[in-house]
Amino acid sequence: MTLALARHLADSTAFALFIGLICLSMKRHGPAARYALWLIAAAKFLVPVVFFFWIGESLRALFPAARVQVSVPAEVSEWIMATAVSAPPKAATMTWFDLLTMVWAIGI
């Protein structure tokens, strides 16, 4: 969740900076064009990219793909389950990216 939020905020911020550079180069155009660009940038903050992936997954249900069934030998299946169960749980740690996201969010 934190990574998805951080990625969305980073993408939206980069997009807003890009729009800002475009608006600076559009001094000759009217304010309506710059306003439209800033409106698009604001909408980018409201609608995360994950939303579009969710819509795509919903549409996938409308167009079912051909299913392929594969039989796995019992030894392989037991080996996979043993490896998955024997792995110790990973402790939750805060990375520099999480810290940077929190500082960015507090600044906003």
C-alpha positions as CSV (number, residue, x, y, z in Angstrom):
1,M,0.0,0.0,0.0
2,T,2.7,2.4,1.0
3,L,4.7,1.6,-2.2
4,A,1.7,2.1,-4.4
5,L,0.9,5.4,-2.8
6,A,4.5,6.5,-3.0
7,R,4.7,5.5,-6.6
8,H,1.5,7.4,-7.4
9,L,2.7,10.6,-5.6
10,A,6.1,10.4,-7.4
11,D,4.5,9.9,-10.8
12,S,2.0,12.7,-10.2
13,T,4.7,15.1,-8.9
14,A,7.0,14.4,-11.9
15,F,4.0,14.9,-14.2
16,A,3.1,18.2,-12.5
17,L,6.7,19.4,-13.0
18,F,6.6,18.4,-16.6
19,I,3.3,20.4,-17.1
20,G,4.9,23.3,-15.3
21,L,7.8,23.3,-17.8
22,I,5.3,23.1,-20.7
23,C,3.3,26.0,-19.3
24,L,6.5,28.1,-18.9
25,S,7.2,27.6,-22.6
26,M,3.6,28.5,-23.5
27,K,3.8,32.2,-22.6
28,R,2.5,33.2,-26.1
29,H,-0.6,31.1,-25.8
30,G,-3.6,32.2,-23.9
31,P,-4.3,31.4,-20.3
32,A,-7.0,29.0,-21.3
33,A,-4.4,26.6,-22.7
34,R,-2.3,26.8,-19.6
35,Y,-5.4,26.3,-17.4
36,A,-6.3,23.2,-19.3
37,L,-2.8,21.7,-18.8
38,W,-2.9,22.5,-15.0
39,L,-6.4,20.9,-14.9
40,I,-5.0,17.7,-16.4
41,A,-2.1,17.8,-13.9
42,A,-4.6,18.1,-11.0
43,A,-6.6,15.2,-12.4
44,K,-3.5,13.1,-12.4
45,F,-3.2,13.5,-8.6
46,L,-6.9,12.4,-8.2
47,V,-6.8,9.3,-10.5
48,P,-3.9,6.9,-9.7
49,V,-2.6,4.7,-12.4
50,V,-3.7,1.7,-10.4
51,F,-7.3,2.6,-11.1
52,F,-6.6,2.0,-14.8
53,F,-5.1,-1.4,-14.0
54,W,-8.3,-2.2,-12.0
55,I,-10.5,-1.3,-15.0
56,G,-8.4,-3.5,-17.2
57,E,-8.8,-6.4,-14.8
58,S,-12.5,-5.8,-14.8
59,L,-12.6,-5.9,-18.5
60,R,-10.6,-9.1,-18.6
61,A,-13.6,-10.8,-17.0
62,L,-15.7,-9.9,-20.1
63,F,-13.2,-11.5,-22.4
64,P,-12.2,-14.8,-20.9
65,A,-8.9,-16.3,-22.2
66,A,-8.3,-19.9,-23.0
67,R,-7.3,-21.8,-19.9
68,V,-4.4,-24.3,-20.1
69,Q,-4.3,-27.1,-17.5
70,V,-0.9,-28.5,-16.6
71,S,-0.4,-31.6,-14.4
72,V,2.5,-31.3,-11.9
73,P,4.1,-34.4,-10.5
74,A,3.5,-34.9,-6.7
75,E,7.2,-34.6,-5.9
76,V,7.5,-31.2,-7.5
77,S,4.4,-30.0,-5.8
78,E,5.7,-31.2,-2.4
79,W,9.0,-29.5,-3.1
80,I,7.3,-26.2,-4.0
81,M,5.1,-26.3,-0.9
82,A,8.1,-27.2,1.4
83,T,10.2,-24.3,0.0
84,A,7.3,-21.8,0.4
85,V,6.5,-22.9,4.0
86,S,10.1,-23.1,5.2
87,A,11.0,-19.5,4.2
88,P,11.0,-17.2,7.3
89,P,8.7,-14.2,7.3
90,K,10.4,-11.0,6.3
91,A,10.4,-8.3,9.0
92,A,8.8,-5.0,8.0
93,T,11.5,-2.4,7.7
94,M,11.3,1.2,6.6
95,T,13.4,1.9,3.5
96,W,14.7,5.3,2.4
97,F,11.9,5.4,-0.2
98,D,9.3,5.1,2.5
99,L,11.0,7.8,4.6
100,L,11.2,10.1,1.6
101,T,7.5,9.5,0.8
102,M,6.5,10.4,4.4
103,V,8.6,13.6,4.3
104,W,7.1,14.5,1.0
105,A,3.5,13.9,2.3
106,I,4.2,15.9,5.4
107,G,5.5,18.8,3.3
108,I,2.3,18.8,1.2
